[in-house]
């Protein structure tokens, strides 16, 4: 069984690299644009800024040498729960869920997402949201996530 722990700010470069891998895999699965240099830099800066404010934490799974093999982030935000809501409420976002290929299908992402959801709840979030590739939807549904009312249309 692999150990899990909270990541340090010093490990953000590794986590950003995993986020890039996740984004590239999502691009291949669902034909969405891959992140460019600017998006990568913006994401790295977001990770640093939000970790420094305490609104973002990353839970990681590590191997026997304490090398990160999987990660999941939890980001706390104030948002409107639904259209025309009068007040914003605390939401949690699950971000940057990634497991290195040799370690997949062993429940690591499931465990990390659950641990991050616990942290989000402890910090006032009443709901957790995430964006998923079409391939990952079943995994998140097994964790209790469900689709929200959200429709989209490509405008040409």
N, C-alpha and C positions, 0 to 999 in steps of 0.2 A: 504494500500500500504506500502510495506517495504521500509525503507531508504537504500541507498547505500552510501558507503564512501571508502576512501583508508585505507588499513590495515597498522598497524604499525609493526615494527620489533618485538615488544613484542608479537605480535599475530602469529608469524611464527610457533609456535608449533601446534596451532589449524589448521592452513592452511596445515602444513605437515601431520597432522592426516587426514584431508580431502583428500589430495593427495593420501595417503595410501588407504583410502576407495575407491576412484575413481579407482586406479590401481587394487585393488582386484575385483571390479565390472567388469572392463574391462576384467580381467582374466576369470571370470565366463562366460561372454558373448562371448568372442572370443577365449577362450582357450589359452591365452598367459600366460607366467610365472608370478607368483605373485612376488612382490618385496621382496628381502631378506633384512636382517639387514644392509648389506653393501650398497645396493642400497638406502635404506631409509636414511642412514646417509649421503651418497653422495648427495642425493637430498636436504636434510636439509641444508647442507653446501653450496650447489649451491644457494639455496634461500637466505641465509644470505649474501653470497659474492656478488651476483648480486644486491640485494637490497641496499647494502652499496655503490656500484658503481653507482647506479641510473639507471641501465639497466633493472631492474625488479620492477614492482609494482603489488600489488594485490588489486583488487576491491572486496569489500564484501557487501553482503546484511545482514542487522541485524534486529532482532526482536525488540519488544518494550522495552526489557531490555538491548539492545545493544549487544546481543549475536549473533555471526556470524552464519548464517543459510545457506549461499552460498558464493562461492568465484570463482574468475577467475583471472588468472595472465596474465600479458603481459611482454614478454621478448624481448629486442632489441638485434639484432645480425647483424654482417656484414657477408654476404654470397654471393656466386655466384648465380645469378638469374637463370642461366641455364647452362648446360654443355658447356664448351669452352668459357664462358663469359670472357672477358678480365679483368674486374674489379669487385670487390665486391660491393654490394649495401646494404643499410639498410633494413633489414627484421624485421618484428615483429612475434613473436610466441605467440599464445594463449595457455596457459598451466593451468593445475590444475583446470579445470572447474568442480565444484561439488556443488550440492544442497542436503541438508538433505532430506530424503525421505518424511517427512510430508509436506514439502514446495514445492515439485516438481509440474510441470505442471501449474505453475502460472506466467511463463515468467521471472523468476529471472535470469536464465542462459542467456537467450536472452538479457536482459537488461545489465547484467554485461559484456557480450562479446562485445556488442556495445560500452559501455563506455570505455572498455580497447582498442578497435580498435581506438577510437577517440584519446586516449592518445598515442598510437603507431604512428598514423599519425602526431600528433603534435610534435613528437620526431623524425621525419624524415623517418619513415617506409613508403614504397610505397605499401607494400603487407603484409598481415598477413597469417600465416600458422598455422596448427594444426594437431595433430593426434587424431583420433576419434575411438571409438568402432563402430562396425557395427550398433549398435542400435542408435547411436547419429548422424549418417551421415545426415539423413533428417533434423534434427534440424539445423545443420550448413549450409546445402544447403538453408534453408529458410532464413538464414542470409546473403546469397550471396557467400558463400564459394563454390568452385567447385574442383573436383578432378584434380590433376596435372598428368602429364605423369610420372608414377612411376609403375613399374612392379616388382614383386618379385617372387622368387621360393625357396621353401624349399629344401635345399641340404642335402641329407642323406648320 
